[in-house]
Structure formats: C-alpha cells, structure tokens
Amino acid sequence: MDTFEKLSVSERKIVVGIDFGTTYSGVAWAETQRPDRRTAITTWPISKTVREGESSDKVPTKLRYADGEVQWGFSIPVTAPQDQVIEWFKLDLDASFQGMSPAVPSERKAVDKLVTDYISALGDHLHYTLREKLGEQVVKTTPLEFVVTVPAIWSDLAKDKTRQACQKAAGLTAGTNAPIHLVSEPEAAAIYALHGLDPHGLKVGDTVVVVDAGGGTVDLISYTITSLKPILEVQEAAPGSGALCGSTFLNMRFAKFLKAKLGKEDGFDDDIMAEAMEQFEKK
C-alpha cells in the first residue's frame, strides 16, 4: 500500500500552489508527508470532454462566455472572435490598475465574477487531476490548503478581493472552508530559485535581489535569508518596488502597432491578428 494511503486522515494534507498570472496561470501540488515530491499540472482541457488535450506548463488566463457556458484557457476556440475573449482582467482587481486592460465585451461582468469563474475552472481541473493521480477515495478524505500568488505592489484591498474570489470559486474549494493563503510573487520566485540553485553557496544573513518580470507587473525586491534548514525562509531587506511594465504591455503595444500599420489592408482581419499575436507571444 502507498505510504500516503497508510496515513490517518488527520495526518494527510495536500498543499496546492496557484500562480494566478495576468497572461498565464499555473498550478502545482504536494503532499505534506512528501514535500520534496512536487507535481505541476502540465495538461489542460481543450473542451468539457477532452480534459488533457493541451500540454503546457501554464494555461492562458482568458475567459469567454458563449452559449450559456464559461470557456477558459485552451478551451477557448482559436476561431473565437477576439472581442469575445476576456483577458488581462486580473489587473482590474487593484483599483489603481483599472482601465489598464484592453477593451473587452460591453457586457463584461464585474472583475470579482471574472476571477471567481476563472479560478473555479482552474480548481475543477485541479480536482480532476488529483483524482486521476491519487484516486477518488484519497482526494475525498484529504484536506486541501491553497497558496495563491499576488503582485507585491498590490494594495491590501486587491489582496482581499483575490482571497474572496478564491473562496467563492466552487470548483476550487468544493464547498469546503479550505484555508487560502496569499504569498507575494517575488517571494515565491525567490524561494523557488534558491531551491533550484541548491547548492547555491548562500548562508543565513546573505541578501539576494529578485527581479520578478511577469505578464502584468514587474517587481524588484531584495530578501535576506533567515533560515536554510529545515525550511528555507526569507524576509524583505528593504521595501520593494514595482510597476505595470510586464510582457502584457509589450503585447498591447505590438497589437496597436499592427493595427496602425495593417489595419486597413485587405485581408487583415481578427483571425490574422490573433495568429500574429500568438506567434509574437511565443517569441
């Protein structure tokens, strides 16, 4: 019998990390008794029936409401009209960033609803994956705990909105009161990088600088290592800084450039635009 299955219910816990990004999002999980065995989800649904149709480290942070259903990530058809695809909505969680995302459908829902629907879909796929990997019974009897990343420069209100949206996401919490913790994106990046570089030659008291260049925000922050064993821990050495200058805004500038140069040319339509943007984002 698997060691994990031998544990009592009170000893089991699955910790899930959710990297909720502006352009792409990722999910990984680990069992508390096996913290060194971390599993990232790398297969994503392309429809309601094909649950593992696309292989990728992350899934697009996109939504589309069509035919009475919520389409998300890779399940949004590539032929879908661009004015029906809602993206970059994460930025609207912070009032100071509202209006920075591109134009979206006029019937757009409130950002809280958008985030809840997306996280719910993400969570539904997480539960599907856990059942496939661990079995239905283990998943039913094992409590989950979630850790969600947020930009370091976000306000407390934006962080609270993120937590509330996750708590309302039925696909994620499955009707439970599973704990939801928030961690700043650069802190998560720092810990991941230090683990990946081990042996890194650093010691307690050393300070490192982290540049977390994401899709929406770029954070620059320094951390001092406070513990290496048994758990790697860091704390801010000085207040960090950040700005809305991630790859999302480069994409927006490129899209604006294309429309200005080719928008009036024969044959240039939404399909060509979508293909051009897809190729640009892959470079």
C-alpha positions as CSV (number, residue, x, y, z in Angstrom):
1,M,0.0,0.0,0.0
2,D,1.2,3.5,-0.7
3,T,2.7,5.3,2.3
4,F,0.4,8.3,1.8
5,E,-2.6,6.0,2.0
6,K,-1.4,4.5,5.3
7,L,-1.6,7.8,7.0
8,S,-4.6,8.8,9.1
9,V,-6.9,11.4,7.7
10,S,-5.6,13.9,10.3
11,E,-2.1,13.4,9.1
12,R,-2.8,14.0,5.4
13,K,-2.9,17.3,3.7
14,I,-2.4,18.4,0.1
15,V,-0.9,21.9,-0.4
16,V,-1.8,23.5,-3.7
17,G,0.2,26.4,-5.2
18,I,-1.7,28.6,-7.7
19,D,0.3,31.1,-9.8
20,F,-2.6,33.3,-10.9
21,G,-1.0,35.4,-13.6
22,T,-2.1,38.2,-15.8
23,T,-1.5,36.3,-19.0
24,Y,-0.9,32.7,-17.9
25,S,-1.6,30.7,-14.8
26,G,-0.1,27.6,-13.3
27,V,-0.9,25.0,-10.6
28,A,1.2,22.6,-8.6
29,W,0.6,20.5,-5.6
30,A,2.5,18.4,-3.0
31,E,1.6,16.1,-0.1
32,T,2.7,17.3,3.4
33,Q,4.4,14.0,4.1
34,R,6.3,14.2,0.8
35,P,7.2,17.9,0.5
36,D,10.1,17.0,-1.9
37,R,7.7,15.5,-4.4
38,R,6.0,18.4,-6.1
39,T,3.7,17.8,-9.1
40,A,2.9,20.6,-11.6
41,I,-0.1,20.3,-13.8
42,T,1.0,20.3,-17.4
43,T,-2.0,19.0,-19.3
44,W,-5.1,21.2,-19.8
45,P,-8.6,20.8,-21.2
46,I,-9.5,21.9,-24.7
47,S,-13.2,21.3,-24.2
48,K,-15.5,19.9,-21.5
49,T,-15.0,16.4,-22.7
50,V,-11.3,16.5,-23.6
51,R,-9.6,17.1,-20.2
52,E,-6.0,16.6,-21.2
53,G,-5.9,17.9,-24.8
54,E,-3.1,20.5,-24.5
55,S,0.4,20.1,-22.9
56,S,1.8,23.2,-21.4
57,D,3.5,24.4,-18.2
58,K,0.8,27.0,-17.8
59,V,-2.7,27.8,-19.2
60,P,-3.8,31.2,-20.6
61,T,-5.6,33.4,-18.2
62,K,-8.5,34.0,-20.5
63,L,-12.3,33.7,-20.4
64,R,-15.2,33.6,-22.9
65,Y,-18.9,33.4,-22.1
66,A,-20.6,31.7,-25.0
67,D,-23.7,29.5,-25.5
68,G,-24.5,29.7,-21.8
69,E,-21.2,28.3,-20.7
70,V,-17.8,29.5,-19.4
71,Q,-14.9,28.7,-21.7
72,W,-11.4,29.2,-20.3
73,G,-7.7,28.8,-21.2
74,F,-7.1,26.4,-24.0
75,S,-10.8,25.5,-24.3
76,I,-11.5,28.9,-26.0
77,P,-11.6,28.1,-29.7
78,V,-8.8,29.8,-31.7
79,T,-11.6,30.9,-34.1
80,A,-13.4,32.8,-31.4
81,P,-13.9,36.5,-32.2
82,Q,-11.3,38.5,-30.3
83,D,-13.9,40.9,-29.0
84,Q,-15.5,38.0,-27.1
85,V,-12.3,36.9,-25.3
86,I,-11.7,38.5,-21.9
87,E,-8.1,38.6,-20.8
88,W,-5.8,40.6,-18.6
89,F,-8.7,41.0,-16.2
90,K,-6.5,40.3,-13.2
91,L,-5.2,43.9,-13.3
92,D,-8.7,45.2,-12.5
93,L,-8.6,43.7,-9.0
94,D,-6.5,46.7,-7.9
95,A,-8.3,50.0,-8.3
96,S,-5.0,51.8,-9.2
97,F,-4.6,49.5,-12.2
98,Q,-8.2,49.6,-13.5
99,G,-8.5,50.7,-17.1
100,M,-5.1,49.3,-17.9
101,S,-6.5,46.1,-19.5
102,P,-7.6,46.3,-23.2
103,A,-11.1,46.7,-24.4
104,V,-13.4,43.8,-23.7
105,P,-17.0,42.9,-24.5
106,S,-19.5,45.6,-23.5
107,E,-21.5,43.0,-21.4
108,R,-18.4,42.4,-19.3
109,K,-19.0,41.1,-15.8
110,A,-17.5,42.5,-12.7
111,V,-13.9,41.6,-12.2
112,D,-14.7,39.7,-9.0
113,K,-17.0,37.5,-11.0
114,L,-14.4,37.0,-13.8
115,V,-11.7,36.0,-11.3
116,T,-14.1,33.6,-9.4
117,D,-15.2,31.9,-12.7
118,Y,-11.6,31.5,-13.8
119,I,-10.3,30.2,-10.5
120,S,-13.3,27.9,-10.3
121,A,-12.5,26.4,-13.7
122,L,-8.8,26.1,-12.7
123,G,-9.8,24.4,-9.5
124,D,-12.2,22.0,-11.2
125,H,-9.3,20.8,-13.4
126,L,-7.1,20.6,-10.3
127,H,-9.6,18.2,-8.6
128,Y,-9.8,16.2,-11.8
129,T,-6.0,15.8,-11.9
130,L,-5.8,14.9,-8.2
131,R,-8.4,12.2,-8.7
132,E,-6.5,10.8,-11.7
133,K,-3.2,10.8,-9.8
134,L,-4.2,9.8,-6.3
135,G,-7.6,8.2,-6.6
136,E,-11.1,9.2,-5.7
137,Q,-11.1,8.0,-2.1
138,V,-7.8,9.7,-1.2
139,V,-9.0,13.0,-2.6
140,K,-12.3,12.8,-0.8
141,T,-10.7,12.2,2.6
142,T,-7.7,14.5,2.3
143,P,-8.0,18.2,3.2
144,L,-6.6,20.8,0.8
145,E,-4.8,24.0,1.6
146,F,-4.2,26.7,-1.1
147,V,-1.4,29.2,-1.6
148,V,-2.1,31.9,-4.2
149,T,0.4,34.4,-5.5
150,V,-0.3,38.1,-5.7
151,P,1.9,41.0,-7.0
152,A,4.0,42.6,-4.3
153,I,2.8,46.1,-5.3
154,W,-0.9,45.2,-4.8
155,S,-3.0,47.0,-2.2
156,D,-4.5,45.2,0.8
157,L,-7.9,45.6,-0.8
158,A,-6.8,43.9,-4.0
159,K,-5.3,41.1,-2.0
160,D,-8.6,40.7,-0.1
161,K,-10.5,40.7,-3.3
162,T,-8.3,37.9,-4.6
163,R,-8.9,35.8,-1.5
164,Q,-12.6,36.3,-1.6
165,A,-12.8,35.4,-5.2
166,C,-10.9,32.2,-4.5
167,Q,-13.2,31.4,-1.6
168,K,-16.3,31.8,-3.8
169,A,-14.8,29.6,-6.5
170,A,-16.9,26.4,-6.1
171,G,-14.6,24.5,-8.5
172,L,-11.6,25.2,-6.2
173,T,-13.0,24.9,-2.7
174,A,-15.6,22.3,-3.5
175,G,-17.9,23.7,-0.8
176,T,-15.3,23.4,2.0
177,N,-13.6,26.0,4.1
178,A,-10.2,25.1,2.8
179,P,-7.5,27.6,4.0
180,I,-6.4,30.1,1.4
181,H,-3.0,31.8,1.9
182,L,-1.5,34.6,-0.2
183,V,2.2,35.0,-0.9
184,S,3.9,37.7,-2.9
185,E,5.0,36.7,-6.4
186,P,8.7,37.7,-5.9
187,E,8.9,35.9,-2.5
188,A,7.6,32.7,-4.1
189,A,10.0,33.3,-7.0
190,A,12.9,33.8,-4.6
191,I,12.3,30.6,-2.7
192,Y,11.8,28.6,-5.9
193,A,15.0,30.0,-7.4
194,L,17.1,29.3,-4.3
195,H,15.8,25.7,-4.1
196,G,16.6,25.3,-7.8
197,L,20.1,26.6,-7.4
198,D,21.0,24.5,-4.3
199,P,23.8,24.2,-3.6
200,H,24.0,27.9,-4.0
201,G,26.7,28.8,-1.6
202,L,24.5,31.2,0.3
203,K,24.2,31.4,4.1
204,V,21.9,32.8,6.7
205,G,22.2,36.6,6.6
206,D,23.0,36.9,2.9
207,T,20.8,39.2,0.8
208,V,19.6,38.5,-2.7
209,V,17.9,40.7,-5.2
210,V,14.9,39.3,-7.1
211,V,13.5,40.7,-10.4
212,D,10.2,39.1,-11.0
213,A,9.2,40.0,-14.5
214,G,5.6,38.8,-15.1
215,G,2.9,39.3,-17.6
216,G,1.4,42.4,-15.9
217,T,3.7,43.6,-13.2
218,V,7.4,43.6,-12.7
219,D,8.6,43.5,-9.1
220,L,12.1,44.4,-7.9
221,I,12.8,43.4,-4.3
222,S,15.6,42.3,-2.0
223,Y,15.4,39.5,0.5
224,T,17.6,38.4,3.4
225,I,17.9,34.7,4.1
226,T,16.7,34.0,7.7
227,S,16.8,30.2,7.6
228,L,18.1,27.5,5.3
229,K,17.2,24.3,7.2
230,P,14.9,22.6,7.7
231,I,12.8,25.2,5.8
232,L,14.2,28.0,3.6
233,E,12.8,31.3,4.8
234,V,13.4,34.9,3.7
235,Q,12.3,38.3,4.7
236,E,12.3,41.7,3.0
237,A,15.6,43.5,3.4
238,A,14.1,46.8,2.2
239,P,10.7,47.9,0.7
240,G,10.4,46.6,-2.8
241,S,9.2,48.5,-5.9
242,G,7.2,47.5,-9.0
243,A,5.4,48.8,-12.0
244,L,3.0,47.8,-14.7
245,C,5.6,47.1,-17.3
246,G,5.2,43.3,-17.8
247,S,5.0,41.5,-21.1
248,T,1.3,42.2,-21.3
249,F,2.0,45.8,-22.1
250,L,4.6,44.9,-24.7
251,N,1.9,42.7,-26.3
252,M,-0.5,45.7,-26.2
253,R,2.0,48.0,-27.9
254,F,2.6,45.4,-30.6
255,A,-1.1,44.9,-31.2
256,K,-1.5,48.7,-31.5
257,F,1.4,48.8,-33.9
258,L,0.0,46.1,-36.1
259,K,-3.4,47.7,-36.3
260,A,-1.9,51.1,-37.2
261,K,0.3,49.6,-39.9
262,L,-2.0,46.9,-41.3
263,G,-5.5,47.6,-40.0
264,K,-6.8,49.0,-43.3
265,E,-5.1,46.4,-45.6
266,D,-7.3,43.9,-47.5
267,G,-7.4,40.5,-45.8
268,F,-6.3,41.8,-42.4
269,D,-9.0,40.6,-40.0
270,D,-9.4,39.3,-36.5
271,D,-8.1,35.8,-37.4
272,I,-4.9,37.2,-38.9
273,M,-4.5,39.5,-35.8
274,A,-5.0,36.6,-33.4
275,E,-2.4,34.4,-35.3
276,A,0.1,37.3,-35.4
277,M,-0.3,37.9,-31.6
278,E,0.0,34.2,-30.9
279,Q,3.3,34.0,-32.8
280,F,4.6,37.2,-31.2
281,E,3.9,35.9,-27.7
282,K,5.8,32.7,-28.4
283,K,9.0,34.5,-29.3
